[in-house]
Amino acid sequence: MSSTPSASRSFIRLAAWISDLRVAIGLLVVIAIASGVGTAIPQKEPEGLYHQLYDDQPWLGLLNADRLLDLQLDHVYSSTWFLGLLAWLGLALVLCSWRRQWPALQAALRWIDYRSPRQLSKLSVAQSLPAEDAGACLSRLELLLRQRGWQVQRHSDRLAARRGVLGRVGPLLVHAGLVVLLVGAAWGVLGGQRAEQFLAPGRSLDLIDSRGHSQFMLALDAFNVERDPAGRPEQFRSQLRLLDNSETGDPSLLRQAEISVNHPLRFHGVTFYQADWSLAAISVQLGRSPVLQLPLQTFPQLGEQVWGLVLPTRPDGSDPVLLSLSSEQGPVDVYGADGRLIGSLAVGGEPLEVNALPLRVSGVLPASGILLKRDPGVPLVYSGFAIAMVGGALSLLATRQLWAIAEDTPASGRLHVAGLCNRNLTAFATELPLLLSRVDAGRD
C-alpha cells in the first residue's frame, strides 16, 4: 500500500523537473544549436557527397563523413534525437500548463470573499477612505467599477471585482500554440515528401501520390534565366501549367502560373519552388547532318557548373571531341581527344572546323530545377503560430482584482479598499487613489 504514494511522489517530482523553466531554456538552446548544425551541413544529400566533403577535411576538424552519418547530421530535422528533443519540449509545455497555468486560471476565475479589513491590509495595494456613509461609498465604487468594465460581485457590506481575466488565458494559449506548432513540424518531417526535378521547356511530369495514383501533370512551357551585366544569374522564372490527366482524352487545365526564386506556387497541398537551373540539351550540326538535339551532362571535374558531352566526329565513333559550356548563352568550348582546346563556338553563330568537318551549335536548351514539397504539417504550423500570437497578445492584459469593505461605526465609517495585479503593480497603485478620489468626490 505504501508503494502507491511513493510512486505518486516520484511522478510529481519528475513532472516538476521536466516542466522546470531552466530545463525548457536548456532544451531551446540545444534545439537552436541543432538547427544551426542542420543549416551548416548539407541535408539529405547522397552519402558520396559527405565523403567527398568531409573525409579529407572533417567538419570543424572533428567529424568525418562516417561519424557525421552515424550521428544523423545529414538529416538533422528528421533524426530521432532531434524529434526526441521536440517531443521533450512539447511534454514540458504541457506539464507546465497543467501544473502552473491552469491552476492560475482557475484561481483567477474563482471569487475570493474577504470579510474583514485586516485581510485587505495584507494585500499588495491597500487604502482606507473615511466616510460618514460607508455603504453609499461602496455603492458609488461599484457603479464606477462597472462603468470601467470591471466584473463585480456585490454583498451587503462588501464587494469583489476583477478585470482582465482573459490575460490568464494568454499563457495557456501560448503553450498550446507551441505544442500545435511542434506537432505540425514533426508531422511535416515524418509525413512530408520532397523531390527535385529538372524539367526542360515543352516537357511534362506526372505527379504520383503514395498509392501510385496520378494526381495531376506538371508541364513547363518556358524557362528564363535573368542575368546581370557580368553574366551572373540573378533570377529564374518558370511558366508552369498544372493539368488534370485523370480523365480520358486531352488533359484539362487546372492552374497556370509563374514561379521564381522566393515566389513559389501552392496547389492542392503541394508547393512548387524555383530551386535551381541546369542545361538539358544542345542542338548541333556536324557537317551536312541534320540538327541533332543531344542531352548534356555535368562535368564536376571541369568546374562547379559546367555541362558538356562527348561527340564523335566519324561515323564509326572515332575522333571524339568534348563540347563544354557553363551558360545557355555560350560560348561552347571544343576540346580534342588530347585535351587541347580547338576553339569556341557562339550559340547560333558560325560553324567551326573540327577534324575537317564544320561543327555548328544552333541552340542550348536550359532546364528548370523545380523543388516539389508536400508538407501535411503546414496547416498545424500556421495554426500554432496564430494561437501563440493570440495568446501572446492576451498575455499583455493585466489581471486586476479589487476588494472593498464598508465599515460603519457609531463614531465614523471607513471604506477599506485593496487589490492585486499580476502586471505593472506600480500603475495599479497609482490608479487606486484616483479611483477613490472619484468615490470621495461623489459625496459632495
Salt bridges, closest charged atoms under 4 A:
ASP20 OD2 - ARG22 NE 3.03
ASP55 OD2 - HIS51 ND1 3.03
ASP66 OD1 - HIS51 NE2 3.70
ASP74 OD1 - HIS75 ND1 2.86
ASP113 OD2 - ARG115 NH2 3.42
ASP113 OD1 - ARG158 NE 2.69
GLU142 OE2 - ARG146 NH2 3.12
GLU142 OE1 - ARG154 NH1 2.70
ASP157 OD1 - ARG158 NH1 3.03
ASP221 OD2 - ARG241 NE 2.83
GLU226 OE2 - ARG237 NE 2.60
ASP228 OD2 - ARG232 NE 3.07
GLU258 OE2 - ARG237 NH1 3.19
ASP319 OD2 - ARG314 NE 3.51
GLU328 OE1 - ARG227 NH2 2.83
ASP338 OD2 - ARG340 NE 3.72
GLU407 OE1 - HIS416 NE2 2.61
GLU431 OE1 - ARG400 NH1 2.51
ASP440 OD1 - ARG443 NH2 1.86
